[in-house]
Amino acid sequence: MASRPAREKPREGRVLRLVLGDQLNRRVSSLTDLDTDGDVVLLVEVRDEATYVRHHKQKIAFLFAAMRHFAEELREEGAEVDYVRLTDAGNTGSFTGELERALTRHDIARIVVTEPGEWRVWEMMQGWRDSLPVPVEIRADNRFLCPSEDFARWAEGRHHLRMETFYRGMRKRTGLLMEGGEPLGGRWNFDAENRKRLPKGHRLPDRIGFQPDAITREAIALVEQEFPDHFGDCATFSWPVTRADAIASLKHFLAECLPTFGDYQDAMKGNEPFLYHALISPALNAGLLTAEEVCRAAERAHREGAVPLHCAEGFIRQILGWREYVRGLYWARMPAYAETNALAASRPLPWFYWSGETDLHCIRQVVDQTRAHAYAHHIQRLMVTGNFALIAGLDPAQVEEWYLVVFADAYEWVELPNVHGMVLWADGGVMGSKPYAASGAYIDRMSDYCRDCAYDVKAKTGPTACPFNYLYWNFLIENEERLAGNQRMAMPYRTLAGMDDTRRKQIRTDAARFLGSLSADQNEAQVVSVK
């Protein structure tokens, strides 16, 4: 790109506007009053952010490519952009170091930044106010529909923070899917209609992807060079890395997938990673789309008659409900929230979460899919890899790190509450009224995974039985003192109480045998096999 012409406006009192890699929106609070004739926008690729966990290669490539495209869009608008690439000479590898260096390059009066999505960066920002020689203004993130302060007021004094209650309040607050102060269709939640298994021979919609352009190919090559040992690969990379492509992706979902999304949003199918899901979460979480525009577009599709109410409601609930809710919970309860471990789970994460080398076909499908695409949908995350982690008693911190590493849409504000509270019940019921534990019957009902598995999902005990079956009951036995008093667990505990000692002993024996065969060490990992 040709060098910018000299500016006539004096540079005294200039503002340095730091934009983080997940804030790529022209209307983000740090840029709302951008003066393109005087201010400097700073974007930096820093090694600290790429390696504080070993992020999936596609996530790093997606963010670097999206940042580089965003910088070009700002330049086309006339803004001065100071863009630091990962391999630039002198790159310190940290936000703090790059701010310090930027202050030596520009005559800056103050720094403006939007609050980050992760607690560790928030703490870093607080330090800037003391360590940097100019004032630092930290603005609220205006891309969310519920400011964190409002959620904190709602959560104050409550031990149990139920999403459904919050969601209904957000429906009233925004007017989404509302009519005369009442929910459209006379119901708040159509989840019961959204639990269908894919029919045999069902034809899935074609999905669009985006061929990497020169900027994106350069980012991918950089990632392969600089982070060769990170999880995953970029061979299938097709994420939207510009706002225009993100909007195109959203429009495709609304037209081709949302009309049937609700029916099959919980379904799973072998070698079909996307089904009817939106695939917009990486773009949404990076700022290329906003929650409000996505929800309004889905509502408009329903009101225009293109999308059934249960499909629109199920999708909007995931964003207006879950996404806003977990973000609010994160900021209301951190940092103590991450330290809880209500079920005292401590088993190391098995190596097959990284390798996929297990005869558990459902886990192999999800891990292989995640390695290839940096993506799995919410039921795969909750009821396959998550359910196994719960009933096997895996260490919450290790499980949470895995979820943060492997998905292109993962940031701690969204990953931690979902995994800590919803998946692992490590918060003791702050989020969920009961643990989402299930036997192999759930996976068999909602997928075709069990058909090709070496284990028998119908068998309850013994070496050929599906491990989810006896691990489920073993989980209830091990946590009986903690969970038996939970009203929503009354039915399974009544069933457990009716089991004779022989059956309980067999469950414990099978579970001990299987769990004892797991290894967290790559060099010692065993393929858990029935052969």
Secondary structure, 3 states (H helix, E strand, C coil): CCCCCCCCCCCCCEEEEECCCCCCCCCCHHHCCCCCCCCEEEEECCHHHHHCCCCCHHHHHHHHHHHHHHHHHHHHHCCEEEEECCCCCCCCCCHHHHHHHHHHHCCEEEEEEECCCCHHHHHHHHHHHHHCCCCEEEECCCCCCCCHHHHHHHHCCCCCCCHHHHHHHHHHHHCCCEECCEEHHHCCCCHHHCCCCCCCCCCCCCCCCCCCCHHHHHHHHHHHHHCCCCCCCCCCCCCCCCHHHHHHHHHHHHHHHHHHHHHHCCCCCCCCCCCCCCCCHHHHHHCCCCHHHHHHHHHHHHHCCCCCHHHHHHHHHHHHHHHHHHHHHHHHHCCHHHHCCCCCCCECCCCHHHHCCCCCHHHHHHHHHHHHHCCCCHHHHHHHHHHHHHHCCECHHHHHHHHHHHCCCCCHHHHHHHHHHHHCCCCCCCCCCCCCCCCHHHHHHHCCHHHHCCCECCCCCCCCECHHHHHHHHHHHHCHHHHCCCHHHHHHHHHHHCCCHHHHHHHHHHHHHHHHCCCCCCCCCCCCCCC
